[in-house]
Amino acid sequence: MLKGKFSFLKFLMTVVMVLAIVTEICEIKASAEDIKSSEIEIICLFDMDGTLTPSRQAMTEKFAKWFYDFINKNETYIVTGSDIGKIKDQIPENIYEKIGGIYASMGNELYKKGKIVYRRDFKPKKSLLKRLEAYRKNTKYPGQLYPNYIEKRCGMINFCVLGRDCPNEARVEYGKWDAVNGERLEIQKELTKLFKELDIVIGGAISIDIVPKGFGKEQVADRVRKTYPKSLIVFVGDRTEEGGNDYSLAQRLLQLGNSEVIAVKDPEDTIKCLENYMTKRK
């Protein structure tokens, strides 16, 4: 009986020692990660469409060469409203595998090295979907319409009166027409008044992004700042103006501090602005 008690006590002591060792290892690992993140001076965040690539088109060979060299020297993330399928269509594989991470669907998904890290979603109201159908039916756009006009993505809806399955020529034509007639802006204003629990922003060249409050790109600012509490965060985007789908992220970063926002016009402008910015920092 006594022998049995000693054996049990020995077993308990062994368990305690193992747990202590595991805890110490975890603490050392966490500490090492904290040191690593704190040593990174600058974190770069990039929008995709209109910033890294032409809208809904593949990254050019020239830009891909420049960007691959950039991400080899700087901790870099992509933050986009596009889902992972579209991102893979537009971003070369070597960049997709090398980059620090990709926040897809307005930051409602995070991918690292091709693997999903987290995902959050929502279910849209029937009244919202009904109104989007009405906008499509009653559009004054004179050109041909295409399928896939209400696209459900993780944590968001992308609405496009024209239809996302349009050829690039139709995309350009609608973009020109909308710039004059302001259809997307009118829809955005109406939806904002009707659905106060949602954030509705103009995204890309032909669409509107719809997310529950807190599900927009601004959530990325808090996540990145938590990971890199001491680093300077620089965000580069082409729609940082109020109403644009980069605006909430840009504003949240500025609120958090130790952040800078660089507004660009297109991928060529991105290269020019980043090279000027990095030269000034040296």
Backbone as CSV, one residue per row, in Angstrom:
resi,resn,N_x,N_y,N_z,CA_x,CA_y,CA_z,C_x,C_y,C_z
1,MET,0.834,-1.205,0.000,0.000,0.000,0.000,0.864,1.248,0.000
2,LEU,1.900,1.249,0.921,2.819,2.376,1.018,3.595,2.569,-0.287
3,LYS,3.996,1.431,-0.853,4.722,1.457,-2.123,3.878,2.088,-3.227
4,GLY,2.569,1.776,-3.188,1.654,2.323,-4.186,1.540,3.826,-4.065
5,LYS,1.511,4.351,-2.803,1.411,5.790,-2.585,2.647,6.503,-3.110
6,PHE,3.841,5.919,-2.834,5.074,6.517,-3.316,5.118,6.560,-4.849
7,SER,4.644,5.482,-5.479,4.615,5.421,-6.948,3.716,6.511,-7.512
8,PHE,2.553,6.726,-6.858,1.604,7.742,-7.318,2.184,9.147,-7.154
9,LEU,2.853,9.372,-6.005,3.477,10.672,-5.764,4.576,10.948,-6.782
10,LYS,5.336,9.904,-7.108,6.389,10.040,-8.103,5.810,10.401,-9.466
11,PHE,4.672,9.777,-9.787,3.990,10.056,-11.053,3.533,11.516,-11.114
12,LEU,2.936,11.986,-9.981,2.464,13.372,-9.934,3.613,14.360,-10.100
13,MET,4.737,14.087,-9.437,5.895,14.964,-9.534,6.425,15.025,-10.965
14,THR,6.387,13.879,-11.641,6.839,13.824,-13.039,5.949,14.677,-13.935
15,VAL,4.611,14.574,-13.714,3.643,15.357,-14.494,3.869,16.838,-14.290
16,VAL,4.062,17.243,-13.028,4.289,18.653,-12.704,5.545,19.171,-13.384
17,MET,6.624,18.364,-13.355,7.875,18.771,-13.982,7.718,18.937,-15.487
18,VAL,6.986,18.008,-16.120,6.762,18.079,-17.567,5.981,19.337,-17.920
19,LEU,4.909,19.610,-17.137,4.099,20.798,-17.383,4.916,22.068,-17.222
20,ALA,5.785,22.079,-16.232,6.633,23.254,-15.993,7.567,23.492,-17.171
21,ILE,8.126,22.386,-17.699,9.044,22.495,-18.839,8.311,23.005,-20.073
22,VAL,7.091,22.452,-20.336,6.292,22.860,-21.495,5.924,24.330,-21.388
23,THR,5.516,24.751,-20.159,5.146,26.150,-19.935,6.324,27.068,-20.194
24,GLU,7.508,26.639,-19.703,8.712,27.443,-19.894,9.062,27.567,-21.371
25,ILE,8.911,26.468,-22.115,9.191,26.473,-23.551,8.251,27.437,-24.266
26,CYS,6.939,27.374,-23.904,5.943,28.250,-24.515,6.255,29.712,-24.225
27,GLU,6.640,29.997,-22.979,6.955,31.363,-22.594,8.182,31.874,-23.342
28,ILE,9.188,30.991,-23.484,10.391,31.369,-24.223,10.059,31.647,-25.677
29,LYS,9.206,30.783,-26.273,8.802,30.962,-27.672,8.050,32.269,-27.853
30,ALA,7.090,32.538,-26.937,6.312,33.772,-27.020,7.212,34.977,-26.865
31,SER,8.157,34.876,-25.927,9.087,35.978,-25.696,9.938,36.233,-26.928
32,ALA,10.403,35.157,-27.562,11.230,35.286,-28.768,10.452,35.952,-29.891
33,GLU,9.141,35.587,-30.028,8.304,36.185,-31.059,8.080,37.658,-30.789
34,ASP,7.891,38.017,-29.514,7.712,39.414,-29.146,8.957,40.224,-29.496
35,ILE,10.137,39.656,-29.190,11.393,40.340,-29.492,11.540,40.520,-30.995
36,LYS,11.202,39.465,-31.734,11.307,39.516,-33.193,10.421,40.602,-33.768
37,SER,9.141,40.666,-33.316,8.216,41.658,-33.850,8.623,43.066,-33.457
38,SER,9.171,43.213,-32.236,9.553,44.544,-31.774,10.793,45.068,-32.498
39,GLU,11.592,44.165,-33.069,12.808,44.566,-33.765,12.534,45.039,-35.193
40,ILE,11.322,44.753,-35.718,10.978,45.166,-37.079,10.619,46.645,-37.068
41,GLU,11.396,47.439,-37.786,11.232,48.897,-37.736,9.979,49.365,-38.459
42,ILE,9.680,48.750,-39.616,8.577,49.231,-40.441,7.768,48.066,-41.002
43,ILE,6.441,48.189,-40.944,5.519,47.207,-41.511,4.777,47.875,-42.649
44,CYS,4.759,47.257,-43.814,4.111,47.846,-44.990,2.836,47.089,-45.352
45,LEU,1.735,47.821,-45.468,0.451,47.261,-45.879,0.076,47.833,-47.244
46,PHE,-0.376,46.970,-48.143,-0.746,47.410,-49.485,-2.157,46.953,-49.849
47,ASP,-2.949,47.866,-50.379,-4.167,47.494,-51.084,-3.728,46.749,-52.354
48,MET,-4.652,46.053,-53.020,-4.257,45.310,-54.218,-4.721,46.002,-55.507
49,ASP,-6.029,45.982,-55.795,-6.540,46.550,-57.051,-6.308,48.053,-57.118
50,GLY,-5.631,48.489,-58.166,-5.366,49.907,-58.326,-4.109,50.364,-57.604
51,THR,-3.536,49.472,-56.782,-2.327,49.808,-56.025,-1.161,48.906,-56.425
52,LEU,-1.423,47.599,-56.390,-0.398,46.624,-56.808,-0.654,46.105,-58.218
53,THR,-1.918,46.095,-58.613,-2.296,45.586,-59.933,-3.306,46.524,-60.575
54,PRO,-3.417,46.504,-61.910,-4.567,47.174,-62.520,-5.839,46.505,-61.991
55,SER,-6.926,47.237,-61.917,-8.143,46.699,-61.324,-8.560,45.383,-61.966
56,ARG,-8.630,44.347,-61.123,-9.041,42.981,-61.502,-8.184,42.380,-62.627
57,GLN,-6.934,42.795,-62.709,-6.015,42.233,-63.691,-4.752,41.734,-63.002
58,ALA,-4.014,40.902,-63.702,-2.793,40.340,-63.135,-1.725,41.411,-62.964
59,MET,-0.893,41.224,-61.967,0.243,42.110,-61.742,1.169,42.052,-62.954
60,THR,1.650,43.205,-63.385,2.541,43.222,-64.547,3.903,42.628,-64.184
61,GLU,4.611,42.153,-65.184,5.921,41.537,-64.961,6.901,42.533,-64.347
62,LYS,6.855,43.764,-64.841,7.743,44.808,-64.327,7.467,45.075,-62.843
63,PHE,6.184,45.201,-62.510,5.838,45.501,-61.119,6.166,44.305,-60.227
64,ALA,5.889,43.105,-60.698,6.146,41.904,-59.911,7.618,41.793,-59.535
65,LYS,8.491,42.136,-60.468,9.932,42.088,-60.198,10.306,43.086,-59.108
66,TRP,9.764,44.307,-59.223,10.037,45.339,-58.216,9.464,44.951,-56.858
67,PHE,8.233,44.435,-56.846,7.551,44.128,-55.587,8.182,42.934,-54.874
68,TYR,8.641,41.956,-55.643,9.300,40.797,-55.027,10.579,41.232,-54.314
69,ASP,11.306,42.126,-54.943,12.513,42.657,-54.312,12.141,43.452,-53.054
70,PHE,11.048,44.184,-53.115,10.596,45.001,-51.973,10.221,44.126,-50.783
71,ILE,9.447,43.052,-51.018,9.002,42.230,-49.892,10.136,41.376,-49.310
72,ASN,11.206,41.220,-50.061,12.383,40.532,-49.515,13.137,41.406,-48.523
73,LYS,12.918,42.702,-48.600,13.612,43.650,-47.731,12.707,44.216,-46.634
74,ASN,11.385,44.077,-46.787,10.444,44.698,-45.860,9.318,43.740,-45.467
75,GLU,8.911,43.776,-44.199,7.777,42.968,-43.736,6.511,43.542,-44.363
76,THR,5.838,42.749,-45.196,4.773,43.277,-46.053,3.515,42.411,-46.008
77,TYR,2.356,43.086,-46.024,1.063,42.416,-46.063,0.196,43.060,-47.143
78,ILE,-0.672,42.260,-47.738,-1.688,42.766,-48.669,-3.016,42.824,-47.924
79,VAL,-3.754,43.920,-48.111,-5.079,44.083,-47.497,-6.052,44.423,-48.611
80,THR,-6.979,43.516,-48.924,-7.848,43.706,-50.084,-9.268,43.230,-49.820
81,GLY,-10.192,43.766,-50.601,-11.577,43.305,-50.525,-11.801,42.031,-51.324
82,SER,-10.848,41.664,-52.160,-10.986,40.469,-53.005,-10.872,39.189,-52.183
83,ASP,-11.499,38.128,-52.677,-11.358,36.823,-52.024,-10.066,36.165,-52.503
84,ILE,-9.724,35.061,-51.883,-8.425,34.444,-52.139,-8.285,33.940,-53.576
85,GLY,-9.399,33.545,-54.196,-9.354,33.083,-55.586,-8.903,34.187,-56.529
86,LYS,-9.474,35.377,-56.362,-9.101,36.508,-57.212,-7.669,36.951,-56.931
87,ILE,-7.273,36.884,-55.661,-5.902,37.256,-55.302,-4.909,36.354,-56.025
88,LYS,-5.174,35.060,-56.044,-4.278,34.118,-56.724,-4.238,34.374,-58.226
89,ASP,-5.350,34.853,-58.786,-5.382,35.178,-60.213,-4.490,36.369,-60.532
90,GLN,-4.340,37.268,-59.580,-3.668,38.541,-59.841,-2.231,38.628,-59.318
91,ILE,-1.921,37.829,-58.301,-0.604,37.897,-57.673,0.247,36.692,-58.093
92,PRO,1.477,36.906,-58.580,2.344,35.778,-58.957,2.591,34.839,-57.779
93,GLU,2.802,33.572,-58.080,2.948,32.548,-57.042,4.133,32.827,-56.118
94,ASN,5.244,33.307,-56.664,6.413,33.545,-55.814,6.142,34.646,-54.780
95,ILE,5.340,35.636,-55.153,4.972,36.691,-54.212,3.954,36.171,-53.209
96,TYR,2.993,35.385,-53.684,1.968,34.799,-52.817,2.602,33.966,-51.705
97,GLU,3.649,33.225,-52.040,4.300,32.359,-51.061,5.287,33.113,-50.166
98,LYS,5.843,34.203,-50.668,6.895,34.920,-49.937,6.355,35.981,-48.983
99,ILE,5.259,36.609,-49.328,4.764,37.762,-48.574,4.386,37.381,-47.141
100,GLY,4.482,38.354,-46.213,4.224,38.081,-44.799,2.829,37.564,-44.522
101,GLY,1.835,38.080,-45.236,0.464,37.619,-45.052,-0.476,38.354,-45.987
102,ILE,-1.671,37.782,-46.184,-2.673,38.394,-47.045,-3.995,38.461,-46.287
103,TYR,-4.456,39.695,-46.053,-5.773,39.912,-45.451,-6.775,40.017,-46.594
104,ALA,-7.579,38.970,-46.794,-8.548,38.925,-47.882,-9.938,39.319,-47.395
105,SER,-10.833,39.604,-48.346,-12.242,39.908,-48.031,-12.367,40.975,-46.952
106,MET,-11.660,42.099,-47.142,-11.691,43.245,-46.221,-11.062,42.936,-44.862
107,GLY,-10.222,41.916,-44.812,-9.578,41.550,-43.550,-10.323,40.493,-42.765
108,ASN,-11.381,39.930,-43.353,-12.156,38.891,-42.667,-11.532,37.509,-42.815
109,GLU,-10.461,37.425,-43.593,-9.658,36.204,-43.690,-8.189,36.608,-43.688
110,LEU,-7.367,35.825,-43.037,-5.919,36.027,-43.080,-5.259,34.752,-43.558
111,TYR,-4.435,34.875,-44.596,-3.673,33.755,-45.125,-2.181,34.032,-44.940
112,LYS,-1.458,32.998,-44.497,-0.013,33.062,-44.409,0.573,31.812,-45.040
113,LYS,1.455,32.019,-45.990,2.094,30.903,-46.702,1.035,29.969,-47.308
114,GLY,-0.055,30.553,-47.768,-1.104,29.785,-48.428,-2.085,29.100,-47.504
115,LYS,-1.914,29.237,-46.188,-2.796,28.573,-45.226,-3.644,29.591,-44.488
116,ILE,-4.914,29.235,-44.246,-5.827,30.120,-43.548,-5.465,30.209,-42.069
117,VAL,-5.374,31.424,-41.536,-5.052,31.648,-40.123,-6.326,31.896,-39.328
118,TYR,-7.223,32.720,-39.878,-8.524,32.934,-39.228,-9.558,33.344,-40.274
119,ARG,-10.824,33.248,-39.888,-11.936,33.605,-40.779,-13.128,34.056,-39.949
120,ARG,-13.802,35.127,-40.357,-15.048,35.559,-39.702,-16.067,35.904,-40.785
121,ASP,-17.346,35.596,-40.529,-18.352,35.733,-41.577,-19.638,36.351,-41.027
122,PHE,-20.584,36.657,-41.909,-21.895,37.160,-41.493,-22.948,36.750,-42.518
123,LYS,-24.214,36.778,-42.102,-25.322,36.423,-42.986,-26.120,37.678,-43.306
124,PRO,-26.180,38.106,-44.571,-26.888,39.339,-44.928,-28.405,39.203,-44.798
125,LYS,-29.054,40.318,-44.487,-30.517,40.337,-44.381,-31.154,40.188,-45.761
126,LYS,-32.353,39.584,-45.772,-33.091,39.436,-47.032,-33.472,40.794,-47.607
127,SER,-33.760,41.765,-46.714,-34.143,43.106,-47.172,-32.997,43.778,-47.921
128,LEU,-31.760,43.514,-47.513,-30.600,44.066,-48.210,-30.466,43.440,-49.591
129,LEU,-30.573,42.128,-49.651,-30.445,41.431,-50.936,-31.551,41.861,-51.910
130,LYS,-32.743,42.065,-51.379,-33.877,42.498,-52.209,-33.607,43.872,-52.812
131,ARG,-33.045,44.767,-52.017,-32.753,46.118,-52.509,-31.635,46.086,-53.550
132,LEU,-30.652,45.236,-53.360,-29.581,45.117,-54.347,-30.120,44.608,-55.682
133,GLU,-31.042,43.670,-55.604,-31.701,43.176,-56.832,-32.426,44.323,-57.540
134,ALA,-33.057,45.201,-56.765,-33.787,46.332,-57.345,-32.845,47.314,-58.035
135,TYR,-31.681,47.554,-57.423,-30.700,48.444,-58.052,-30.259,47.885,-59.395
136,ARG,-30.051,46.609,-59.436,-29.626,45.953,-60.680,-30.725,46.076,-61.744
137,LYS,-31.951,45.813,-61.348,-33.088,45.825,-62.277,-33.356,47.227,-62.823
138,ASN,-33.175,48.232,-61.983,-33.563,49.602,-62.349,-32.392,50.489,-62.765
139,THR,-31.221,49.900,-62.990,-30.074,50.716,-63.381,-30.344,51.468,-64.688
140,LYS,-29.768,52.654,-64.789,-29.898,53.462,-66.008,-28.705,53.268,-66.943
141,TYR,-27.805,52.374,-66.551,-26.647,52.120,-67.405,-27.125,51.546,-68.733
142,PRO,-26.726,52.145,-69.869,-27.254,51.725,-71.181,-26.587,50.491,-71.779
143,GLY,-25.478,50.080,-71.216,-24.732,48.964,-71.793,-25.227,47.604,-71.338
144,GLN,-24.594,46.550,-71.848,-24.950,45.170,-71.497,-24.592,44.875,-70.046
145,LEU,-25.433,44.083,-69.372,-25.170,43.647,-68.005,-24.712,42.189,-68.014
146,TYR,-23.984,41.798,-66.974,-23.369,40.472,-66.929,-23.713,39.763,-65.610
147,PRO,-23.494,38.452,-65.545,-23.809,37.696,-64.316,-22.886,38.055,-63.148
148,ASN,-23.230,37.486,-61.987,-22.424,37.606,-60.762,-22.378,39.048,-60.261
149,TYR,-23.567,39.587,-59.992,-23.638,40.984,-59.544,-23.767,41.115,-58.022
150,ILE,-24.166,40.049,-57.325,-24.138,40.029,-55.864,-23.209,38.891,-55.467
151,GLU,-22.007,39.248,-55.081,-21.002,38.222,-54.782,-20.763,38.151,-53.279
152,LYS,-21.131,37.024,-52.688,-20.923,36.819,-51.255,-19.503,36.348,-51.015
153,ARG,-18.784,37.106,-50.202,-17.443,36.732,-49.787,-17.427,36.583,-48.274
154,CYS,-16.353,36.090,-47.746,-16.261,35.890,-46.307,-16.381,37.221,-45.573
155,GLY,-17.434,37.387,-44.761,-17.608,38.587,-43.959,-18.090,39.805,-44.712
156,MET,-18.475,39.648,-45.987,-18.851,40.825,-46.778,-19.659,40.436,-48.017
157,ILE,-20.215,41.476,-48.655,-20.850,41.331,-49.964,-20.212,42.330,-50.903
158,ASN,-19.909,41.902,-52.106,-19.447,42.816,-53.141,-20.579,42.925,-54.166
159,PHE,-21.113,44.145,-54.322,-22.225,44.375,-55.241,-21.747,45.150,-56.453
160,CYS,-22.114,44.653,-57.618,-21.682,45.270,-58.867,-22.854,45.272,-59.842
161,VAL,-23.413,46.440,-60.103,-24.552,46.552,-61.025,-24.212,45.936,-62.373
162,LEU,-23.022,46.210,-62.867,-22.597,45.704,-64.172,-22.515,44.188,-64.193
163,GLY,-22.067,43.575,-63.100,-21.838,42.127,-63.048,-20.354,41.842,-63.121
164,ARG,-19.832,41.085,-62.166,-18.396,40.878,-62.073,-17.844,39.988,-63.186
165,ASP,-18.712,39.255,-63.870,-18.240,38.384,-64.948,-18.134,39.123,-66.285
166,CYS,-17.983,40.428,-66.222,-17.881,41.240,-67.434,-16.471,41.191,-68.014
167,PRO,-16.320,41.403,-69.317,-14.972,41.513,-69.898,-14.362,42.851,-69.485
168,ASN,-13.060,42.975,-69.645,-12.379,44.194,-69.204,-12.855,45.432,-69.954
169,GLU,-13.216,45.263,-71.226,-13.685,46.400,-72.013,-14.973,46.980,-71.410
170,ALA,-15.871,46.093,-70.961,-17.122,46.543,-70.350,-16.850,47.196,-68.995
171,ARG,-15.881,46.675,-68.274,-15.476,47.263,-66.995,-15.026,48.713,-67.179
172,VAL,-14.210,48.937,-68.217,-13.706,50.284,-68.493,-14.854,51.217,-68.872
173,GLU,-15.764,50.726,-69.712,-16.894,51.548,-70.158,-17.806,51.922,-68.996
174,TYR,-18.095,50.950,-68.146,-18.958,51.254,-66.999,-18.264,52.244,-66.066
175,GLY,-16.966,52.064,-65.857,-16.215,52.971,-64.998,-16.307,54.409,-65.482
176,LYS,-16.194,54.612,-66.790,-16.306,55.951,-67.371,-17.715,56.500,-67.186
177,TRP,-18.709,55.648,-67.428,-20.105,56.076,-67.285,-20.418,56.437,-65.838
178,ASP,-19.950,55.618,-64.908,-20.225,55.848,-63.486,-19.531,57.109,-62.980
179,ALA,-18.353,57.417,-63.512,-17.636,58.622,-63.104,-18.431,59.875,-63.434
180,VAL,-19.225,59.815,-64.499,-20.053,60.953,-64.916,-21.412,60.936,-64.211
181,ASN,-22.026,59.751,-64.106,-23.395,59.643,-63.605,-23.509,59.356,-62.107
182,GLY,-22.431,58.870,-61.506,-22.411,58.678,-60.057,-23.390,57.646,-59.521
183,GLU,-23.609,56.568,-60.277,-24.552,55.547,-59.820,-24.101,54.885,-58.518
184,ARG,-22.842,54.494,-58.447,-22.346,53.814,-57.244,-22.417,54.721,-56.022
185,LEU,-22.085,55.984,-56.199,-22.122,56.932,-55.088,-23.548,57.105,-54.570
186,GLU,-24.501,57.168,-55.495,-25.918,57.297,-55.106,-26.388,56.061,-54.341
187,ILE,-26.024,54.876,-54.825,-26.394,53.631,-54.150,-25.752,53.569,-52.768
188,GLN,-24.490,53.944,-52.695,-23.768,53.920,-51.422,-24.428,54.814,-50.381
189,LYS,-24.847,56.001,-50.789,-25.495,56.944,-49.868,-26.856,56.420,-49.394
190,GLU,-27.632,55.843,-50.311,-28.948,55.308,-49.952,-28.832,54.129,-48.990
191,LEU,-27.933,53.212,-49.283,-27.761,52.040,-48.425,-27.252,52.433,-47.037
192,THR,-26.395,53.438,-46.977,-25.869,53.900,-45.691,-26.988,54.419,-44.792
193,LYS,-27.969,55.094,-45.379,-29.111,55.606,-44.610,-30.054,54.482,-44.177
194,LEU,-30.223,53.488,-45.034,-31.182,52.406,-44.774,-30.652,51.334,-43.830
195,PHE,-29.355,51.058,-43.902,-28.760,49.971,-43.110,-27.622,50.538,-42.253
196,LYS,-28.018,51.119,-41.138,-27.047,51.814,-40.281,-26.071,50.863,-39.591
197,GLU,-26.399,49.578,-39.560,-25.502,48.601,-38.934,-24.400,48.135,-39.888
198,LEU,-24.445,48.655,-41.137,-23.473,48.246,-42.147,-22.579,49.405,-42.558
199,ASP,-21.392,49.068,-43.027,-20.515,50.037,-43.676,-20.547,49.741,-45.166
200,ILE,-20.869,50.752,-45.958,-20.953,50.598,-47.412,-19.958,51.545,-48.056
201,VAL,-19.007,50.998,-48.800,-17.956,51.824,-49.406,-17.780,51.457,-50.876
202,ILE,-17.356,52.439,-51.652,-17.080,52.204,-53.071,-15.758,51.471,-53.188
203,GLY,-15.772,50.341,-53.879,-14.578,49.508,-53.977,-14.167,49.274,-55.416
204,GLY,-12.882,49.276,-55.671,-12.390,48.988,-57.009,-12.908,49.970,-58.046
205,ALA,-13.115,49.488,-59.274,-13.522,50.358,-60.375,-15.005,50.277,-60.698
206,ILE,-15.675,49.177,-60.268,-17.058,48.998,-60.707,-18.007,48.538,-59.599
207,SER,-17.528,48.377,-58.384,-18.350,47.718,-57.373,-18.500,48.503,-56.082
208,ILE,-19.267,47.930,-55.162,-19.502,48.483,-53.835,-19.279,47.360,-52.830
209,ASP,-18.514,47.642,-51.776,-18.270,46.661,-50.720,-19.207,46.925,-49.550
210,ILE,-19.839,45.860,-49.046,-20.805,45.962,-47.956,-20.382,45.023,-46.832
211,VAL,-20.170,45.581,-45.635,-19.738,44.780,-44.486,-20.471,45.246,-43.227
212,PRO,-20.652,44.364,-42.247,-21.145,44.819,-40.939,-20.091,45.743,-40.324
213,LYS,-20.528,46.662,-39.498,-19.575,47.558,-38.845,-18.554,46.732,-38.059
214,GLY,-17.302,47.062,-38.229,-16.231,46.313,-37.580,-15.669,45.197,-38.435
215,PHE,-16.317,44.925,-39.589,-15.852,43.873,-40.494,-15.094,44.452,-41.685
216,GLY,-14.841,45.766,-41.682,-14.145,46.406,-42.788,-12.637,46.334,-42.633
217,LYS,-11.939,46.990,-43.519,-10.468,46.948,-43.509,-9.871,47.515,-42.230
218,GLU,-10.641,48.363,-41.522,-10.103,48.968,-40.297,-9.693,47.936,-39.256
219,GLN,-10.321,46.739,-39.301,-9.988,45.699,-38.326,-8.522,45.247,-38.465
220,VAL,-7.987,45.382,-39.677,-6.604,44.985,-39.918,-5.636,45.871,-39.126
221,ALA,-5.988,47.152,-38.999,-5.121,48.079,-38.265,-4.895,47.597,-36.837
222,ASP,-5.978,47.189,-36.166,-5.870,46.733,-34.780,-5.078,45.434,-34.678
223,ARG,-5.291,44.523,-35.622,-4.590,43.237,-35.594,-3.085,43.422,-35.825
224,VAL,-2.747,44.258,-36.792,-1.332,44.473,-37.097,-0.650,45.228,-35.955
225,ARG,-1.337,46.232,-35.410,-0.753,46.985,-34.303,-0.533,46.095,-33.080
226,LYS,-1.433,45.160,-32.834,-1.271,44.232,-31.706,-0.046,43.344,-31.909
227,THR,0.187,42.928,-33.152,1.328,42.069,-33.465,2.644,42.845,-33.442
228,TYR,2.590,44.096,-33.899,3.795,44.928,-33.977,3.565,46.233,-33.209
229,PRO,3.559,46.180,-31.884,3.208,47.351,-31.071,4.143,48.546,-31.209
230,LYS,5.406,48.312,-31.581,6.380,49.404,-31.634,6.784,49.797,-33.052
231,SER,6.337,49.057,-34.033,6.770,49.304,-35.413,5.977,50.440,-36.065
232,LEU,6.633,51.129,-36.990,5.939,52.094,-37.838,5.146,51.305,-38.877
233,ILE,3.870,51.632,-39.022,3.031,50.963,-40.024,2.758,51.942,-41.160
234,VAL,3.071,51.533,-42.377,2.844,52.359,-43.559,1.819,51.666,-44.452
235,PHE,0.742,52.364,-44.760,-0.304,51.798,-45.617,-0.332,52.529,-46.953
236,VAL,-0.370,51.753,-48.030,-0.397,52.302,-49.385,-1.684,51.853,-50.076
237,GLY,-2.493,52.830,-50.530,-3.756,52.481,-51.182,-4.199,53.562,-52.151
238,ASP,-5.092,53.177,-53.077,-5.561,54.125,-54.090,-6.946,54.688,-53.793
239,ARG,-7.609,54.162,-52.737,-8.952,54.670,-52.402,-9.002,55.075,-50.933
240,THR,-8.081,55.955,-50.546,-7.992,56.374,-49.145,-8.899,57.560,-48.829
241,GLU,-9.555,58.123,-49.850,-10.455,59.247,-49.627,-11.736,58.774,-48.942
242,GLU,-12.466,59.679,-48.292,-13.704,59.316,-47.606,-14.686,58.701,-48.593
243,GLY,-15.247,57.544,-48.222,-16.144,56.812,-49.114,-15.441,55.711,-49.885
244,GLY,-14.105,55.780,-49.953,-13.326,54.741,-50.629,-13.085,53.565,-49.701
245,ASN,-12.814,52.389,-50.255,-12.695,51.197,-49.404,-11.346,51.063,-48.694
246,ASP,-10.451,52.049,-48.877,-9.206,52.093,-48.094,-9.301,53.110,-46.954
247,TYR,-10.366,53.897,-46.950,-10.487,55.026,-46.015,-10.501,54.580,-44.557
248,SER,-11.294,53.562,-44.231,-11.436,53.151,-42.832,-10.114,52.640,-42.260
249,LEU,-9.355,51.911,-43.061,-8.057,51.410,-42.611,-7.082,52.565,-42.412
250,ALA,-7.055,53.490,-43.373,-6.154,54.636,-43.280,-6.451,55.453,-42.023
251,GLN,-7.734,55.712,-41.771,-8.118,56.529,-40.617,-7.831,55.824,-39.294
252,ARG,-8.091,54.524,-39.241,-7.848,53.779,-38.002,-6.354,53.739,-37.678
253,LEU,-5.524,53.567,-38.676,-4.081,53.571,-38.449,-3.614,54.908,-37.895
254,LEU,-4.123,55.995,-38.459,-3.737,57.325,-37.988,-4.216,57.558,-36.553
255,GLN,-5.373,56.983,-36.209,-5.870,57.080,-34.832,-4.957,56.334,-33.866
256,LEU,-4.478,55.181,-34.272,-3.634,54.361,-33.415,-2.240,54.961,-33.231
257,GLY,-1.805,55.764,-34.200,-0.516,56.426,-34.090,0.646,55.625,-34.644
258,ASN,1.783,56.290,-34.786,2.995,55.694,-35.352,2.691,55.005,-36.684
259,SER,1.893,55.677,-37.499,1.479,55.140,-38.793,1.484,56.253,-39.839
260,GLU,1.680,55.866,-41.070,1.631,56.813,-42.173,0.823,56.215,-43.316
261,VAL,0.145,57.078,-44.065,-0.691,56.651,-45.188,-0.167,57.297,-46.467
262,ILE,0.031,56.479,-47.490,0.495,56.974,-48.786,-0.600,56.706,-49.821
263,ALA,-1.175,57.780,-50.345,-2.230,57.666,-51.358,-1.589,57.616,-52.741
264,VAL,-1.981,56.625,-53.536,-1.413,56.471,-54.882,-2.532,56.436,-55.918
265,LYS,-2.139,56.562,-57.184,-3.117,56.586,-58.269,-3.217,55.242,-58.991
266,ASP,-2.077,54.537,-59.074,-2.018,53.277,-59.816,-0.700,52.580,-59.462
267,PRO,-0.467,51.365,-59.970,0.768,50.644,-59.639,2.051,51.401,-59.971
268,GLU,2.072,52.096,-61.083,3.271,52.874,-61.429,3.529,53.957,-60.391
269,ASP,2.460,54.570,-59.927,2.579,55.600,-58.898,3.034,54.989,-57.570
270,THR,2.621,53.740,-57.325,3.048,53.035,-56.114,4.572,52.901,-56.077
271,ILE,5.160,52.484,-57.185,6.619,52.349,-57.260,7.288,53.693,-57.002
272,LYS,6.804,54.718,-57.669,7.390,56.048,-57.538,7.301,56.567,-56.102
273,CYS,6.114,56.454,-55.502,5.903,56.972,-54.142,6.707,56.195,-53.103
274,LEU,6.753,54.860,-53.250,7.482,54.038,-52.273,8.983,54.254,-52.371
275,GLU,9.501,54.372,-53.577,10.932,54.609,-53.722,11.327,55.969,-53.138
276,ASN,10.487,56.977,-53.360,10.743,58.301,-52.781,10.667,58.246,-51.264
277,TYR,9.667,57.514,-50.753,9.472,57.433,-49.308,10.651,56.725,-48.638
278,MET,11.062,55.604,-49.200,12.156,54.832,-48.611,13.490,55.578,-48.704
279,THR,13.662,56.340,-49.778,14.889,57.129,-49.919,14.974,58.203,-48.831
280,LYS,13.853,58.849,-48.535,13.809,59.881,-47.510,14.066,59.318,-46.104
281,ARG,13.707,58.039,-45.918,13.883,57.411,-44.597,15.327,57.025,-44.333
282,LYS,16.142,56.937,-45.357,17.528,56.482,-45.165,18.376,57.554,-44.472
